[in-house]
Each structure stands twice: as C-alpha cells, then as structure tokens.
Amino acid sequence: MIEIRWHARGGQGAVTASKMLASAVIKEGKYAQSNPDYGAERSGAPLRAYNRVSEEPITLHCMVINPDIVVVVDPTLLKAVPFLEGTDESATLIINTDKTPSEIREKYGIQGRKIYTVDATKIAMEELKRPLMNVPMLGALVKVLGSIVKVETVEEEIKKTFGKKLSENALNANVRALYRAYEEVQSE
C-alpha cells in the first residue's frame, strides 16, 4: 500500500485531484481511498487530503500519518506547514516549484527522501490561464507512481469529472496540463 498526503490551499483543487486519482486507480481494478482533511476553512487556508492506493483491499480508514509520498501543490506552504511531518528518509516529495530538486534539498535542508519538482504554476498559467495547479500536480504524481495507474486512465477521470462543468477548450487545457506535468517532472 502507498500512502499519499497532499498539501494545498482551499480552492486549489487538491481534494478533487485526490478523488480523481482514487477513481482512476479503482477503474484499473486496484484499491484506493481519498479523504480530505479540512473543517470550515475558507478559500486560501491550508488543507490536507489523503490517498491510499494498493493492489490489495485497504482496511485502514483514518488519516495518513506516515505518508510514503507528499505532494505540495502550493509552494508557499513549504514555509507555512510541517510538510515533512511523519515522513522518514524513504519518503518521496513532489513539489510545485520552479527550483530543481537539488535546490529544494539545499534550501530546506532535506535529508534522504527522493525529491521531484515540477513547475505546476507555470503549466497552469500557460495552459489554463489560471493558477489551478491540481491537475498538473496530479500528472507529476502519476509519473512518480509508475505502473500503479496509467496517465490515460487519469485523463478519462478528468474528462468525467470536468466534462459537464467546463468548455471543451478548458477541458482540453486540463488534459494538456496533465500530460505536460507528467513529462516535465524532474528528479535528482
């Protein structure tokens, strides 16, 4: 089982991205959970969302305390929340930033831990014309997860989730953002 913790701000779509990931994993015949962790937060307040993905049935139904993967959607949270909390040196970090993984490691003094970075903000602004980084971060996460879920299945979930809410142009922009981040994510 792989446990994932998302850090974002209210309104950035991390909860939706978490749900789309879980749906895509389940569609491929595996097991998944998606759980938000927020109360009456206003838009812009820090929040967490969680995923569990597995080849076997998942019997845990609680918050993710010791994540294998941490996804930081909003880079301002690197200074605002304890994003490394509960991780050990085997954890993987996926961070929205224009910095390289080495620059992030040095700036935050991160020991061990595999670091991936992707400039999801830039991708979102170029493709979506808005700072909605959830889909690009989902693309980066799918790349890091490897064979756990196919990017094409996640694309189907994006179309299912947003299909009736967005124009065809906006929907296509989200798909482009997914694939760009999938291709542009960097590792050390």
Sequence and secondary structure as in RCSB ss.txt:
>XXXX:A:sequence
MIEIRWHARGGQGAVTASKMLASAVIKEGKYAQSNPDYGAERSGAPLRAYNRVSEEPITLHCMVINPDIVVVVDP
TLLKAVPFLEGTDESATLIINTDKTPSEIREKYGIQGRKIYTVDATKIAMEELKRPLMNVPMLGALVKVLGSIVK
VETVEEEIKKTFGKKLSENALNANVRALYRAYEEVQSE
>XXXX:A:secstr
 EEEEEEEETTSSHHHHHHHHHHHHHHTT EEEEEEE SS  TTSEEEEEEEEESS     S  SS SEEEESST
THHHHS TTTT  TT EEEEE SS HHHHHHHHT  SSEEEEE HHHHHHHHTSS   HHHHHHHHHHHHGGGS 
HHHHHHHHHHHHTTTS HHHHHHHHHHHHHHHHH EE 
